[in-house]
Amino acid sequence: MPAPQFRNRITPAVCRRHLGRLVGIVVALAISAHVALGTPTDPAAPQPCEGLRDRITTAATPSERQSATISLAECLISRAAAAGMMAELRGDHSHRAELRRILDEAAELIDADIDKGAGDKAEATDRDKALSRRLEMLRAFGQVFRAIAADDESDASKEALMSACVELAIYADDPDDRVVAAAKLWQAAAYRRAGRADRTLQMMRPALGAGIGSAAEFYGRLERCHALADAGQFVAAIALVTKIEGKIDDWMIESSQETRRQARHTARITRAVLYRRWSASLKDSDLDERAAEALRRANEIELLANEDAQGDLPLDSTIDALPRLQADESAVTTSP
């Protein structure tokens, strides 16, 4: 087709559609670039749980073997999966194969151990009960992680996400604040991916309240910002992440200066991502000038954020620090 005829067929409506798609691609690339600039451990790096497998094979008694099995399952879910789950929070699915391998191994360990103890409940000791509760907690978190790692936006995956959230819900009221922060973060993330941003907004209230200053809690607050954007409330989302950035020093007063700088960097990059999402939404509504202004703000914020050469706030553990089992000192866990 001659070039002049081809140009005549490019109507303003066609241009807007293609530009809208292009902005969406730019948003995805920006998020991917942000992932590359982050600081969590590379999921392809050597896993931190290798030594724990030896404890299972060399265990002298069933009790020692059970303790070693739980320690390995904890390590896989809490530490080895942390980098992959951090990537999932940012929308990066490039590490899913390794993440699924880690989570599948943990699930096999947990399910096998739960099945072994299923018939002994009447004679269970305090230690047995404590270990059983820990296995149930690990399974609940693991199910949510596996559902997030398998999310493909299909109805089936959304159903799996919602179902996994039900199992994790009881830990949002756990006596340990660190477990609560982790449970809320991953439920909020799962609800968003299931298309239920409203559930995330309900769960993460108040977003500016006092807390424990953990990484899981911080990322849970950011999930509320993304949920607002999912609901089309971009101005509110941007305002909230700006307020979150301003309260970091108060929330993380016991953390190092580096940790607080990393949190501020993460908040700023999140603000840039929200501006990009808003720009794409405005472009889809044919509000080209406002879309361009939002994109300009995103570029400015991203440039300033990256000038300080700070990485993101690391999420070294998906469940922060699991509380130490007290029922039996031989039940050594991976918790610090």
N, C-alpha and C positions, 0 to 999 in steps of 0.2 A: 504494500500500500504506500503510495507516495506520502512523503513527509507532511506536506501541507494538509492533505485530507486527514491524516492521523491526528494532527494538532487540532483540527476542527472538531474532532470527536471527544476531546478532553473537556468536558463541561465543568463548570464550577462545582457541581455536586460530586462528580467523580473525583475531582481534586481533593475535596474535603474528606471523602471517604478514605482515599489513599493516604492523605496526610494524617488522618486519625489513626490509621493502622501504623504508620511510621512512628508517630509519637508513642504508641503502645510498645513498639519494638525498642525505641530509645529508652523508655522506662525500664524494660526488662534488662537491657544492656547496662543501664546505670546500676540496677540492683546487683547484677552479676559482677560489675566492676567493684562495687562496694564489698561484695563477698571476698573478692581477690585481695582487697586491701585490708581485710580484717585480720585479727590475730589469733583466733582459736586454732587448736592443734589440727594439723592436716589429717583428715581421716585415713589417708593412704600411708601415714607414718606408722612405725611399729606400735602395736597396741600395748596399753599399760597392764594388761592382765595375764600376760603369758606365763609368768612364774606361778600363778595360782593354779594352773592346770596340773602342775607337778604335785601339788598338795593333794589333789583328788586321787591320783594314781598311787601315791605313797602312803595314803591314810591307813593307819593300823587298825582302826575300829570303825564301826558304822557311824558312831557319833562324830568322829574326826572327819569322816568322808562327807557327812551332811554339812558340817560347818564349812568345809572347804568348798563344797558345791554352792552354798549360799554366798560365800565370799566371792566366788567367780561370777555368779549371776549378778550380784550387786555391782561388781566392777564393770561388767559388760554394759549394764543398763545405765549406771550412773556416770562412769568415766569414759569407757571406750565409745559409747554412742554420743557423747556430748558434742563433738565436732560436727557430726552429721546432723544432729538435731538442731544445732545452731544454724547450720546452713539452711535447713528447712524453714526456720523462722524467717529467713531472708528471701525465701522463694527460690533458693538454689537447689536443684535436684540432681546435680551431677555426681553426688557421692552416694546415691541411693543403693547401689548394688552392695557396697561395703557395709552401709548402715543396716540393710536388711539382713546380711549375713550375721552381723553382731547380735541383732535383736532376735533372730531365729535361734541362734545358739543359746542365748539366755532363756528363751521360752522353753526350749527342750529341757534344759536343766531344771527349771522351775516346775514344769508340768510333771516331770519324772519324779521329783522329790515330793510333790504334793500327793501324787498317786500312791507312793510308797507308804505315806503316813495316813492314808484315808481310813484304814480300818483300825487304827490304834487310838482313836479319840477318847475312849472311855478310860484308858490307862495312861493318858498323856501326862507327862510331868510339866512343871512350870516352864522348864527349858523347851520342851516340845511345843508348848503353846506359843512361847515367844518366837520360836523359829517359824512356826506356822503362820503367825501374824505377819512376820517379815516377808515370807514367801508370797502371801496374798498381796501385800503392798507392792512388791516388785512386779508381780504379775499384772496388777492394775496399771502401773506406770508403763510397763512393757507393751500392754495391749494398745494404749493410746499412742505410744511411739510407733508401733507397727502400722497402726491405722493412718497416722500422718505420713509415714514413709511410703504407704501404698496409695495415697490419695491421687486420683486421676480425674477428679471433678465429676465422676459418674454418680448415678443415684446409689449404686451399690457401695461405693467408697464413702459417700456421705452417711449412709446408714451405719456403716462400720464405725465411723468417727463418733456418731451420736451414741451408739451402743457402748463404745469404749469409755466415753465420758461418764456414763452411768456408774461403771465400776470404780472410777477414780473419784467420784463425788464425795465419798465419805472422808477422804483425806483432806478435803478443803476445811474440815473442822478438826483436824488432828491436834493433839496437845502441843506438838512441836511446830513452832512458827516456820521453821525451814521447810518442813514437809508441806505445810499449808501453802507457802509461797510457790513451791514447785507444782503442787497439784493445781493451783489456780492458773499458773502460767500455761501449763500444757492442756488443761481443759479449754482455756480461752483460745489457744491456738487451734485446737481441734474443732471447736464450735465455729470459728471463722471459716475454716476450710470446708465445713459441712454446710456453709451458707447461712449460718445462724449467728450473724454479727450481734443480733439482739441479746443472745445468751452471753456473749463475751462482755457486752456493755453492762449487763446486770451483774455478772460475776466480778468484774474489776472495778467496783465502786467501793469506797471513793478512790479515785485515781490519784488524788493528791494527799491522802491521809498519811499519818505516821506509819512507819514500818520498821523492818529489821535491817534495811540497807543491803540486802543480798542481791546478787546478780539476777537470780530468778525473779525476785520481786520487781526489779527494775525493768526487765524485759516484759513482765506481765503488764506493767503500766504502759509500755509502748504498744502492746497488743490492743489495749483500749483505743489508742490513737488510730491504729490501723482499722479497728472495727468501726470507728466513727467515719473514716473515709469509705469503708465498704458500704456504709449506709448513706453515702453521698454528703455527709456533713464535713466537708473539707476544711472550712474555716474553723470549726470547732476542733477538729483534729490538730490543725497547725497551732492553734492557740494552746491546746492542752500540752503538746510536746514542748512548746516554748516554756510553759510554766514548770513542766517536769525538769527541764534543764536548769531552771533557776533554783530548784529545791534540792539539787543533788548534794551540795555541801551539807545541808541539814540532815538529809537521810543517811549519808555515808560519812558522817563525822568521824567514825572510828576507822575508816578506810584510809589507805595511803593517798598522797596527792596524785600519784600516777593513776591509781584506780579511779579517782574522781575525774581526772582529765580524760581518761578513756570513756567514762560514762557520758561526759559532756560531748565528746566527739561523736559517740553513738547517737545521742539525742539530736545533734545537728544534722548528721547524715540522714536520720529518720525524717527530719523536717524537710530536707531536700527531696527525699523520695515522695513525701506527701504532696509537695508542690508539683512534682512531676505527674503524679497521679491526677491531681486537680487539673493540670494543664491538659492532659489527655481527655478528661471528662468535658472540659470547656470546649476543646476542639471538636469533640463528637456532637456538641450542641451548637456548632457553628459560631461560637463566640471567640473568633480568632484573635482579636486584640487582647482579650483577657487571658487567653491561653498562652499567648506569647509572653505576657507579663509574668505569669506564674512560672513559666519555663525559665525566664531570666532570673527570677528569684531563686529557683532551684540551683541554677548554675553558680550564682554568687555564693550561696550558702555552702555548696559542695566545695568550691574553690577555697573559701576561707577555712573550712573544716579540715581540708587536706593539707593546708599550709602548716598546721601545727605538728604534722608528722606523728600524730597519736593514732594508735590502733583502736579498735573497738573494745568495749568492756568484755573480757573473756567470760565464757560460761564453761568453766572447767568441769563442772558436774551438773548433770541434768536434774539432780535432786539435792543440790547443795551438799551439805554434810549429813548423811543419814545418821540418826541417833544410834548410839552404840547399844548393842544388845547387852542386857545386864543379867539375864537369867542364868547364864553359865559363862564363866570367863574363857572357857575353851572355845566358845562360839565367836571366834575372832572375825570381825567384819572388815570391810575395806574402808569404813568411815574413819576420818582422822580423829 
